[in-house]
Amino acid sequence: MEYNDASTGEANEELAARLASDRSNWKEKVTSLVGLLKEMVNLSECQVLMLSYRQILLDKITDFKTTKHKRQAAYDRYYKIKYREYSIDYDIKLTNGEKAAFIRADLSHLRTQMEMLQSHMDYYQECIKTCDNLAFAIRNRINLDDKEY
C-alpha cells in the first residue's frame, strides 16, 4: 500500500475545480432566492426552495464529513507507514521532529484534500445560515405587506 503523491496532487486539482463549480452553482441558487423576495407572489416558492436547499446542503455536509473521515483514516495509515520508513529504512538517523516534518511534506497533498473538504463544508454551513436568514426575511416581508393593507 504505497502512497502516490503525484496522483493525489492531480486529484486535488480536479477536486478544486469541482468544488469551485459547486460553490458557483450554490451562489447562483442562493442569489436567486434573495431575488424572489421582491414580489409577494413569489414568497411561497422562495420558502419551499429555501427549505429544500437547506436540506440538500445538510445532506451534502454529511457526505463531505464521511469523505473527510475516510481521508483522515488514510492519512493516519500513511503517516504510520512513513514513520516506520523514516525510522527503520532511512539512511540517516532523524529526530522525531525531523521525521514529522518529512512526513508532513510527503503527505501534504492528502492533508490539502482534507483542508479543501473542510473549507467546502464551512461554505455549506454559511449557505445554511443564509437560508435561515431568508426564513426571517420572508416572515418580515409578510409582516410588512400586512401592515401596508
TIGUVO-663273 format. One record per residue (C-alpha): x, y, z; residue number from 1. Coordinates in steps of 0.02 Angstrom, whole numbers. Example, Ala and Ser with C-alpha at 12.3 -4.5 7.8 and 13.67 -1.06 7.14 Angstrom:
! residues 2
[[615,-225,390],1]
[[684,-53,357],2]
//
This chain:
! residues 149
[[0,0,0],1]
[[111,137,-65],2]
[[59,319,-61],3]
[[66,405,-231],4]
[[88,591,-203],5]
[[80,634,-389],6]
[[-91,555,-415],7]
[[-156,637,-256],8]
[[-94,806,-321],9]
[[-188,778,-485],10]
[[-343,726,-387],11]
[[-328,887,-287],12]
[[-331,992,-445],13]
[[-486,901,-505],14]
[[-566,917,-332],15]
[[-529,1103,-325],16]
[[-613,1128,-495],17]
[[-767,1029,-444],18]
[[-782,1122,-279],19]
[[-765,1291,-366],20]
[[-902,1242,-488],21]
[[-1012,1185,-343],22]
[[-984,1349,-250],23]
[[-1031,1446,-405],24]
[[-1189,1342,-425],25]
[[-1242,1370,-244],26]
[[-1202,1555,-256],27]
[[-1324,1569,-402],28]
[[-1458,1470,-310],29]
[[-1447,1575,-152],30]
[[-1442,1737,-252],31]
[[-1598,1686,-348],32]
[[-1686,1653,-182],33]
[[-1648,1829,-125],34]
[[-1719,1894,-289],35]
[[-1883,1804,-256],36]
[[-1911,1910,-101],37]
[[-1951,2063,-207],38]
[[-2128,2009,-250],39]
[[-2257,1944,-127],40]
[[-2322,1821,-254],41]
[[-2153,1731,-254],42]
[[-2137,1708,-66],43]
[[-2212,1534,-59],44]
[[-2094,1474,-196],45]
[[-1949,1557,-106],46]
[[-1995,1471,56],47]
[[-2010,1300,-24],48]
[[-1845,1318,-116],49]
[[-1758,1384,39],50]
[[-1812,1233,143],51]
[[-1767,1114,3],52]
[[-1595,1192,-22],53]
[[-1564,1188,165],54]
[[-1597,1001,172],55]
[[-1489,969,18],56]
[[-1346,1064,99],57]
[[-1363,965,260],58]
[[-1354,803,161],59]
[[-1201,865,66],60]
[[-1114,912,230],61]
[[-1145,737,295],62]
[[-1071,661,136],63]
[[-919,776,146],64]
[[-892,731,330],65]
[[-891,547,284],66]
[[-766,578,144],67]
[[-657,684,258],68]
[[-654,547,391],69]
[[-602,421,259],70]
[[-462,537,203],71]
[[-409,560,385],72]
[[-401,371,407],73]
[[-294,355,250],74]
[[-183,497,312],75]
[[-158,408,479],76]
[[-115,244,392],77]
[[10,327,275],78]
[[82,426,419],79]
[[117,263,511],80]
[[197,186,357],81]
[[305,338,327],82]
[[355,347,509],83]
[[416,167,503],84]
[[505,203,339],85]
[[596,353,412],86]
[[633,261,574],87]
[[696,97,502],88]
[[737,112,318],89]
[[805,288,306],90]
[[994,304,288],91]
[[1011,449,410],92]
[[950,445,589],93]
[[817,580,610],94]
[[743,658,766],95]
[[556,643,796],96]
[[532,823,741],97]
[[626,793,579],98]
[[526,635,545],99]
[[364,729,574],100]
[[418,869,458],101]
[[469,746,321],102]
[[306,650,338],103]
[[201,809,334],104]
[[291,858,175],105]
[[266,685,100],106]
[[81,685,139],107]
[[47,868,103],108]
[[-70,834,-44],109]
[[-178,719,62],110]
[[-185,849,201],111]
[[-230,981,70],112]
[[-376,872,15],113]
[[-443,865,192],114]
[[-424,1054,210],115]
[[-518,1083,46],116]
[[-659,970,105],117]
[[-668,1062,272],118]
[[-669,1230,184],119]
[[-813,1173,73],120]
[[-910,1108,223],121]
[[-887,1280,303],122]
[[-955,1359,144],123]
[[-1108,1246,153],124]
[[-1133,1296,335],125]
[[-1133,1479,283],126]
[[-1259,1442,146],127]
[[-1370,1360,276],128]
[[-1356,1515,385],129]
[[-1407,1620,235],130]
[[-1558,1508,207],131]
[[-1604,1526,390],132]
[[-1591,1715,374],133]
[[-1702,1705,220],134]
[[-1838,1625,326],135]
[[-1835,1777,439],136]
[[-1834,1892,287],137]
[[-1988,1804,218],138]
[[-2078,1825,384],139]
[[-2030,2008,391],140]
[[-2085,2035,211],141]
[[-2256,1960,251],142]
[[-2270,2070,406],143]
[[-2227,2224,305],144]
[[-2356,2183,173],145]
[[-2490,2153,306],146]
[[-2455,2324,382],147]
[[-2473,2409,213],148]
[[-2650,2347,195],149]
//
